[in-house]
């Protein structure tokens, strides 16, 4: 509950009366959830708040494993409620209530407690508690147990210390509050990679998710094997040391692909450890061959992962997605030097001992160098054209806040809509939030770039300007928008343009998709309305349901293109209720084979496929 203090007759800064409000810990979390979990969301994106809640509880169980207690963690999600049971030491029974409801309370403040952990500020499960309609915690410790149950951070039930036959550990169960998260839904496609990453980073740990077991024997080597979507050019190099693990290989894909972790936390936006990895991989390899190779040629096609353990890590936000620490520990060496010294020893030794790998790696570097030099003149002209095109007036209607502007949590909502034609881009431009939503207008259908070299990106005006707008020519670190949204018509031409754009990203910037930045905008196919109500329908099933709801004889409009939707209506589709489908890419999707079949040469097999799957539009039949 909150207490209020009225200070009367105050002349502070010209204010006659000031009301000071003190919020209880749970009220503050509920009032400012972004400070604690980044954002809310309904579970349709991997960084939505419900997954942060899951992680906060899991992190405590992982910390117990890292301290040598409990090799199995059970995670169960049923009816949108989460239960996590570890087999660690269990929370001290007289502290169960404190650790779940008192801010800055935990076992990670003293040197005798946890080391190499992520959550050091005693906030984690308190945020989960405050943002859950039901939160239950029970500790089992040396034959005794203690439990507390809450609703929105307020105690609803509490047991005394009782006898139990349960083995040591802690069980936490929570149901995210629909007042904050709406009609949320946990998705396995986001949860399973998270759990697998925990096992890759903690060899010997088993996580059981809804009855399915996940574990790893080879750490980051298994992580790369799990995520590779192109064939490796040489076997994964894998190095482990005190508080550090690195794995790397090269493929024939363009660009660079990295996975970075600190104390088992997936730092999706990188940070000082990733910068050190990129620099010193290139530096060590260059020195090994003793040739003046460009760093960009050495790193082109690389797929690598790094995991480090740091004492008291400093992150740039509460969600811990980017490391800001400079040193391994407050009185230790710098992260840059630590990573550099480790790679200088391990990577250099490995290349000396494995000449076949060294030869394959140098062949890849030379191929990248040859291609770069072949298009050097083209890239220079392309950059000049991009500047002269005056993106802000012609192709790109930019927004004010970008992903890397460091202007607060809103930057995560920055996005760009890639549209076809002036009418569609005009409607979205008039409807958008100019602070966070940019619009890039295509002219006609893009080129099918499958099988072409990156030279085409610079020679083709559409691709060149799009690449410049996204700022991804060198790598993804400069990406200006968190979400790249393909917004094309829901007809055959729109679908074709969508495929051509996806081919462009898969061919030249696959990490843009792998990191979850590419989305498809879902727009309504129908509008069904009467004098009292308007419903927008995204499928035939929704149309039929709307007709039944608004009977008799409602007005039905079929939208054939985005340009037909007025700006006033468009605000309904790109605001809070925006429907987005994230484009994902997994190893089992076989992206190379998919592109070759659908976007490659017109083979007899594809002709048969097209004929067998031909769909005739109702309007065409009529």
C-alpha positions in Angstrom: 0.0 0.0 0.0 1.2 3.6 -0.4 1.7 6.3 2.2 1.3 10.0 1.4 2.9 13.0 3.0 1.6 16.4 2.3 4.0 19.2 2.8 2.2 22.5 3.2 3.3 26.0 2.8 6.3 24.9 0.8 8.0 27.4 -1.4 10.4 24.9 -3.1 11.0 26.0 -6.7 8.0 28.2 -6.6 5.6 25.5 -5.7 3.2 26.4 -2.9 2.2 22.8 -2.0 4.0 19.6 -2.8 2.5 16.1 -2.4 5.1 13.4 -1.8 4.0 9.8 -2.5 6.0 6.8 -1.3 5.2 3.6 -3.2 5.5 0.2 -1.7 8.0 -2.1 -3.5 5.3 -4.0 -5.4 3.5 -0.8 -6.4 6.6 0.7 -7.9 7.3 -2.4 -10.0 3.7 -2.5 -11.2 3.8 1.3 -11.9 7.2 1.2 -13.7 7.5 -2.4 -15.1 9.9 -1.2 -17.9 12.5 -0.4 -15.3 12.6 -4.1 -14.2 11.7 -6.3 -17.2 12.2 -4.0 -20.2 8.7 -4.2 -21.7 5.4 -6.0 -21.3 4.1 -7.6 -24.4 1.8 -10.6 -24.9 4.4 -13.3 -25.7 4.4 -12.8 -29.4 8.1 -11.6 -29.3 11.1 -13.3 -27.8 11.9 -10.3 -25.6 8.4 -9.8 -24.2 8.1 -9.5 -20.5 6.7 -12.9 -19.7 9.9 -14.5 -20.9 11.9 -12.2 -18.7 9.8 -13.3 -15.7 10.6 -16.9 -16.6 14.3 -16.1 -16.9 14.5 -14.3 -13.6 13.3 -17.4 -11.8 15.4 -19.7 -13.9 18.5 -17.6 -13.2 18.3 -18.4 -9.5 18.2 -22.1 -10.2 21.1 -21.8 -12.6 23.1 -20.0 -10.0 22.5 -22.9 -7.6 23.8 -25.4 -10.3 26.9 -23.1 -10.9 27.6 -23.3 -7.2 27.6 -27.1 -7.4 24.1 -27.9 -6.2 21.3 -29.6 -8.2 21.9 -31.1 -11.7 18.3 -31.1 -12.8 15.8 -28.3 -13.2 12.2 -29.0 -14.1 10.1 -26.4 -16.0 6.4 -26.9 -16.5 4.0 -24.5 -18.3 0.3 -25.3 -18.1 -2.6 -23.0 -18.6 -0.2 -20.1 -19.0 1.2 -20.6 -15.6 4.9 -21.5 -15.0 6.3 -23.8 -12.4 10.1 -24.2 -11.9 11.6 -26.8 -9.5 15.3 -27.0 -8.8 17.2 -29.3 -6.6 19.7 -26.9 -5.1 20.2 -26.1 -1.4 16.8 -24.5 -1.0 16.3 -20.9 0.2 17.0 -20.6 4.0 13.6 -21.1 5.5 13.6 -18.0 7.6 14.4 -16.0 4.5 11.8 -17.3 2.0 9.5 -14.3 2.5 12.3 -11.8 2.5 13.9 -13.0 -0.8 10.6 -12.9 -2.6 9.2 -9.6 -1.3 12.0 -7.4 0.1 14.0 -5.4 -2.5 17.7 -5.7 -2.4 17.5 -9.0 -0.5 19.4 -12.0 -1.7 22.4 -14.3 -1.3 24.7 -12.6 -3.8 26.0 -9.6 -2.0 28.9 -11.1 -0.1 32.1 -12.8 -1.3 31.0 -16.0 0.6 27.8 -16.2 -1.5 27.4 -16.6 -5.2 30.1 -15.8 -7.8 29.8 -15.4 -11.5 26.1 -14.8 -11.4 23.8 -12.5 -13.4 21.3 -11.2 -10.8 23.3 -9.2 -8.3 20.8 -6.5 -7.3 18.2 -8.6 -5.4 15.3 -7.5 -7.7 14.7 -10.6 -9.9 11.9 -12.7 -8.4 10.5 -9.7 -6.6 9.6 -8.3 -10.1 8.0 -11.7 -11.0 6.0 -11.6 -7.8 4.7 -8.1 -8.2 3.7 -8.7 -11.9 1.9 -12.0 -11.2 -1.7 -12.5 -10.3 -0.4 -15.6 -8.3 3.1 -16.2 -7.1 4.0 -19.1 -5.0 7.4 -20.1 -3.5 8.3 -23.0 -1.4 11.7 -24.1 -0.1 12.7 -27.6 0.9 15.8 -27.7 3.2 17.1 -30.5 5.3 13.7 -32.2 5.9 11.8 -29.0 6.5 9.8 -26.7 4.3 8.4 -23.1 4.2 6.0 -21.5 1.7 4.5 -18.2 0.9 1.8 -17.3 -1.7 1.1 -13.8 -3.1 -1.1 -11.9 -5.5 0.4 -8.9 -7.2 3.1 -8.9 -4.4 0.6 -9.0 -1.5 0.7 -12.1 0.8 -2.4 -14.2 0.5 -1.2 -17.3 2.4 1.9 -18.3 4.4 2.8 -21.6 6.1 5.0 -22.2 9.1 8.1 -24.3 9.0 6.9 -27.9 8.5 8.4 -31.3 8.1 8.7 -32.7 4.5 10.0 -35.7 2.6 10.9 -33.6 -0.4 14.6 -33.4 -1.3 16.3 -30.1 -1.0 15.5 -27.3 -3.5 13.1 -24.6 -4.3 9.8 -24.5 -6.3 8.4 -21.3 -7.7 5.1 -21.1 -9.5 3.7 -17.9 -11.1 0.9 -16.7 -13.3 1.6 -13.4 -15.1 -1.0 -10.8 -14.4 -3.4 -10.2 -17.4 -3.9 -6.6 -16.2 -0.3 -6.0 -17.3 0.3 -8.6 -20.0 -3.2 -8.8 -21.6 -4.2 -12.0 -23.3 -0.6 -13.4 -23.2 0.6 -16.8 -24.5 3.8 -18.6 -23.8 5.4 -19.9 -27.0 7.6 -22.9 -27.1 9.5 -21.5 -30.1 11.0 -18.8 -27.7 11.3 -20.9 -24.6 13.1 -24.0 -26.0 16.1 -22.0 -27.4 16.4 -20.2 -24.1 16.5 -23.5 -22.2 18.9 -25.1 -24.7 21.2 -22.1 -24.2 21.3 -22.7 -20.5 22.4 -26.3 -21.1 25.0 -25.3 -23.7 26.5 -22.9 -21.1 26.3 -25.4 -18.2 27.6 -28.8 -19.3 26.2 -31.5 -17.1 22.9 -29.6 -16.4 19.7 -31.2 -17.4 16.5 -29.1 -17.9 13.2 -30.9 -18.3 10.6 -28.8 -20.0 7.1 -30.3 -20.1 8.6 -33.8 -20.0 11.3 -33.2 -22.7 14.9 -33.4 -21.6 17.7 -31.0 -22.7 21.4 -31.3 -22.0 24.8 -30.7 -23.6 28.1 -32.5 -23.6 30.2 -30.1 -25.7 29.0 -26.6 -24.6 29.4 -23.9 -27.1 30.4 -26.4 -29.8 26.9 -27.9 -29.5 25.4 -24.4 -29.6 27.0 -23.6 -33.0 26.0 -27.0 -34.4 22.4 -26.3 -33.2 22.3 -22.9 -35.0 24.4 -23.4 -38.1 22.2 -23.0 -41.2 25.1 -23.2 -43.7 27.7 -26.0 -44.0 30.8 -25.3 -42.0 34.1 -25.0 -44.0 36.1 -26.6 -41.3 35.3 -28.4 -37.9 34.3 -26.0 -35.1 37.3 -24.8 -33.1 36.4 -25.0 -29.4 38.5 -23.5 -26.5 37.8 -23.4 -22.8 39.7 -21.7 -20.0 39.1 -20.2 -16.5 35.9 -18.3 -16.8 35.9 -18.2 -20.6 34.8 -20.4 -23.5 34.9 -19.7 -27.2 33.8 -21.6 -30.3 34.1 -20.6 -34.0 34.0 -21.7 -37.6 33.4 -20.2 -41.0 30.6 -20.9 -43.6 30.0 -19.6 -47.1 27.3 -17.2 -45.9 27.8 -13.4 -46.0 28.4 -11.3 -42.9 29.2 -12.2 -39.3 27.2 -14.2 -36.8 27.8 -14.2 -33.1 26.3 -15.6 -29.9 27.5 -13.9 -26.7 26.9 -14.7 -23.0 27.9 -13.4 -19.6 27.3 -15.5 -16.6 24.8 -17.6 -18.6 23.0 -14.5 -19.7 22.5 -14.2 -23.4 23.7 -10.7 -24.3 21.8 -10.3 -27.5 23.1 -6.8 -28.1 26.7 -7.8 -27.4 28.9 -5.5 -25.4 32.6 -5.2 -24.4 33.2 -9.0 -24.5 31.8 -9.4 -28.1 33.8 -6.4 -29.3 37.0 -8.0 -27.9 36.1 -11.3 -29.5 35.6 -9.7 -33.0 38.8 -7.7 -32.7 41.2 -10.4 -31.4 39.9 -13.3 -33.6 40.9 -11.1 -36.6 44.1 -9.9 -35.1 45.4 -13.4 -34.1 44.5 -14.9 -37.5 46.2 -12.0 -39.3 49.3 -12.4 -37.3 49.3 -16.2 -37.8 49.4 -15.9 -41.5 51.7 -12.9 -41.3 49.8 -11.3 -44.2 48.1 -8.0 -44.5 44.6 -9.3 -44.6 41.7 -7.0 -43.9 39.8 -7.7 -40.7 36.5 -7.7 -42.7 37.8 -10.4 -45.0 38.9 -12.5 -42.0 35.5 -12.2 -40.3 33.3 -12.6 -43.4 31.3 -15.8 -43.0 32.3 -16.3 -39.4 30.0 -18.0 -36.9 31.3 -17.7 -33.3 30.2 -17.8 -29.7 31.7 -16.5 -26.5 30.8 -17.1 -22.9 32.6 -15.4 -20.0 32.2 -15.3 -16.2 32.6 -11.9 -14.6 32.5 -10.8 -11.0 29.8 -8.0 -10.6 29.0 -7.5 -14.2 27.7 -4.1 -15.3 24.9 -4.2 -17.9 23.4 -1.3 -19.8 19.8 -2.1 -18.7 17.9 -4.2 -16.1 17.2 -6.8 -18.9 21.0 -7.4 -19.2 21.2 -7.7 -23.0 24.4 -5.6 -23.4 27.5 -5.8 -21.3 29.1 -2.5 -20.3 31.8 -3.9 -17.9 35.4 -3.0 -18.8 37.1 -5.4 -16.4 36.8 -9.1 -15.5 36.5 -8.0 -11.8 36.8 -4.6 -10.1 40.5 -5.1 -9.4 41.2 -7.4 -12.4 42.5 -7.1 -16.0 40.4 -5.6 -18.7 38.0 -7.8 -20.6 39.7 -6.8 -23.9 43.1 -8.0 -22.7 41.7 -11.2 -21.1 39.9 -12.2 -24.3 42.9 -11.2 -26.4 45.5 -13.1 -24.3 43.3 -16.2 -24.3 42.8 -16.2 -28.1 46.4 -15.4 -28.7 47.4 -18.6 -26.9 44.5 -21.0 -27.8 43.7 -20.0 -31.4 47.3 -19.5 -32.5 48.3 -22.9 -31.0 45.3 -24.6 -32.7 46.1 -23.3 -36.1 49.7 -24.4 -35.8 48.7 -27.9 -34.8 45.9 -28.2 -37.4 47.2 -27.3 -40.9 44.2 -28.6 -42.7 41.9 -26.2 -40.8 44.4 -23.4 -41.3 44.4 -24.0 -45.0 40.6 -24.1 -45.3 40.4 -20.9 -43.3 42.9 -19.0 -45.4 41.1 -20.2 -48.6 37.9 -18.6 -47.2 39.8 -15.3 -46.4 41.3 -15.1 -49.9 37.9 -15.7 -51.5 36.4 -12.9 -49.4 39.3 -10.6 -50.3 39.0 -11.4 -54.0 35.3 -10.5 -54.0 35.8 -7.4 -52.0 38.4 -6.1 -54.4 36.3 -7.0 -57.4 33.5 -4.8 -56.2 35.6 -2.0 -54.6 34.9 0.4 -57.4 31.2 -0.4 -57.4 30.8 0.1 -53.6 32.4 3.5 -53.7 30.0 4.7 -56.5 27.1 3.0 -54.6 27.9 4.9 -51.4 28.0 8.2 -53.4 24.6 7.4 -55.0 23.1 6.6 -51.6 24.2 10.0 -50.4 23.0 11.8 -53.5 19.6 10.1 -53.3 18.8 12.1 -50.2 17.1 9.1 -48.5 15.2 11.3 -46.1 13.2 12.9 -48.9 12.9 10.1 -51.5 13.0 6.5 -50.5 13.1 6.8 -46.7 10.7 8.6 -44.4 12.7 8.2 -41.2 11.7 8.2 -37.6 13.3 10.3 -34.8 14.4 7.5 -32.4 16.6 4.6 -33.6 17.8 1.3 -32.0 21.3 2.6 -31.1 20.4 6.1 -30.2 20.6 5.3 -26.4 17.5 7.4 -25.8 15.9 5.0 -23.3 13.8 1.9 -23.5 11.6 3.1 -26.4 14.4 2.4 -28.8 13.5 -1.3 -28.7 10.2 -0.3 -30.4 11.9 1.4 -33.3 10.9 -0.2 -36.6 10.9 0.4 -40.4 8.1 -0.6 -42.8 9.2 -1.8 -46.2 6.3 -1.0 -48.5 5.5 -1.4 -52.2 4.3 1.7 -54.1 3.5 5.3 -53.2 -0.1 4.7 -52.1 0.8 2.1 -49.5 3.8 4.1 -48.2 1.6 7.2 -48.1 -1.0 5.6 -46.0 1.5 4.2 -43.5 3.4 7.4 -43.4 0.3 9.4 -42.4 -0.7 6.8 -39.8 2.7 6.0 -38.2 4.3 7.1 -35.0 7.0 9.4 -36.4 9.1 9.0 -33.3 9.5 5.2 -33.7 8.3 4.1 -37.1 10.1 4.7 -40.4 8.9 3.9 -43.9 10.9 2.7 -46.9 9.2 2.7 -50.2 10.1 0.2 -52.9 9.6 1.0 -56.6 8.3 -2.1 -58.4 9.5 -5.6 -57.7 13.0 -6.1 -56.3 15.5 -8.3 -58.2 15.7 -12.0 -57.5 19.2 -12.1 -56.1 19.5 -15.8 -55.3 22.9 -17.1 -56.4 24.3 -13.6 -57.1 27.3 -12.1 -55.4 27.1 -9.1 -53.1 28.2 -6.9 -55.9 24.5 -6.8 -56.9 23.6 -5.1 -53.6 25.6 -2.1 -54.7 24.7 -2.2 -58.4 21.0 -2.4 -57.7 19.5 0.9 -56.6 16.7 -0.6 -54.4 19.1 -2.9 -52.6 21.8 -0.3 -52.2 19.4 2.3 -50.7 17.7 -0.3 -48.5 21.1 -1.4 -47.1 22.1 2.2 -46.5 18.8 2.9 -44.7 19.2 0.0 -42.4 22.9 0.8 -41.9 24.0 -2.9 -42.2 26.7 -2.7 -44.8 29.5 -3.6 -42.4 27.7 -5.5 -39.7 24.6 -5.5 -37.5 26.1 -3.3 -34.8 24.9 -0.2 -36.6 21.4 -1.5 -37.3 19.1 1.5 -37.0 15.8 -0.3 -36.3 15.0 -3.2 -34.0 12.2 -4.5 -36.3 12.4 -4.6 -40.1 8.8 -5.1 -41.2 7.9 -6.2 -44.6 4.5 -4.6 -45.4 3.2 -5.8 -48.8 -0.2 -6.4 -50.2 -2.0 -9.7 -49.4 -2.2 -10.7 -53.0 0.1 -12.7 -55.4 2.2 -9.7 -56.3 2.6 -8.8 -52.7 3.6 -12.3 -51.8 6.1 -12.4 -54.6 7.7 -9.1 -53.4 7.8 -10.6 -49.8 9.7 -13.6 -51.1 12.1 -11.5 -53.1 12.9 -9.4 -50.0 13.3 -12.5 -47.8 15.7 -13.9 -50.4 17.7 -10.7 -50.3 18.0 -10.9 -46.5 18.7 -14.7 -46.4 21.3 -14.3 -49.2 23.3 -11.4 -47.9 22.2 -10.6 -44.3 21.1 -14.0 -42.7 22.0 -12.8 -39.2 19.3 -10.1 -39.5 16.8 -13.0 -39.6 18.6 -15.2 -37.1 18.6 -12.4 -34.5 14.9 -11.9 -34.9 14.8 -8.5 -36.5 12.7 -9.4 -39.6 8.9 -9.5 -39.5 5.9 -9.7 -41.8 3.0 -7.2 -41.2 -0.4 -8.8 -41.1 -3.1 -6.5 -42.4 -6.8 -7.2 -42.6 -8.3 -8.9 -45.7 -11.9 -7.7 -44.8 -13.8 -5.0 -43.1 -17.2 -6.1 -41.8 -19.4 -3.3 -40.3 -22.9 -2.1 -39.5 -24.1 1.2 -38.1 -22.9 0.3 -34.6 -19.7 -1.6 -35.0 -16.7 -2.3 -37.3 -14.7 -5.5 -37.3 -11.5 -6.1 -39.2 -10.8 -9.7 -40.3 -7.5 -11.2 -41.1 -8.8 -14.5 -42.4 -11.8 -16.1 -43.9 -12.7 -17.7 -40.6 -12.7 -14.3 -38.9 -14.9 -12.9 -41.7 -17.5 -15.6 -41.2 -17.5 -15.0 -37.5 -17.8 -11.2 -37.9 -20.8 -11.7 -40.3 -22.5 -13.8 -37.7 -21.8 -11.3 -34.9 -23.0 -8.2 -36.9 -26.0 -9.9 -38.7 -28.2 -9.1 -40.5 -26.7 -7.9 -43.7 -23.5 -6.1 -42.6 -21.4 -4.2 -45.1 -18.4 -6.3 -46.2 -15.3 -4.7 -47.9 -12.4 -6.8 -49.3 -9.1 -5.0 -49.1 -7.0 -5.9 -52.1 -4.1 -3.6 -51.3 -2.6 -1.5 -48.5 -3.3 1.6 -50.6 -7.0 1.0 -50.3 -6.9 1.3 -46.5 -7.3 4.9 -45.3 -4.7 6.5 -42.9 -7.3 6.7 -40.2 -7.9 2.9 -40.5 -4.2 2.1 -40.8 -3.7 3.5 -37.3 -5.6 0.5 -36.0 -3.1 -1.9 -37.6 0.3 -0.4 -36.8 -0.3 0.8 -33.3 -0.7 -1.2 -30.0 -2.7 -3.9 -31.8 -0.2 -4.5 -34.6 0.0 -8.1 -35.8 3.5 -9.2 -36.7 4.8 -12.6 -37.7 8.5 -12.9 -36.9 10.6 -14.6 -39.7 12.6 -17.4 -38.1 15.4 -19.6 -39.5 16.5 -22.9 -38.0 18.9 -25.5 -39.1 16.1 -28.0 -39.9 14.5 -25.4 -42.2 17.3 -26.1 -44.7 17.4 -22.4 -46.0 19.9 -23.2 -48.7 17.8 -25.9 -50.2 14.6 -23.9 -49.8 16.1 -20.9 -51.7 17.5 -23.2 -54.4 14.1 -24.8 -55.0 11.8 -21.8 -54.8 14.1 -19.0 -56.1 16.6 -20.9 -58.2 16.4 -22.0 -61.8 12.9 -23.0 -63.1 13.4 -26.8 -62.8 10.8 -29.4 -63.9 10.3 -30.3 -60.2 9.3 -26.7 -59.4 7.0 -26.6 -62.4 5.2 -29.7 -61.1 5.0 -28.2 -57.6 3.4 -24.9 -59.0 0.8 -26.8 -61.0 0.0 -29.1 -58.1 -0.4 -26.1 -55.7 -2.1 -23.7 -58.1 -4.8 -21.7 -56.4 -7.3 -19.7 -58.4 -8.7 -16.5 -56.9 -12.5 -16.3 -56.5 -12.5 -13.0 -58.3 -10.7 -14.6 -61.3 -13.3 -17.4 -61.4 -16.1 -14.8 -61.4 
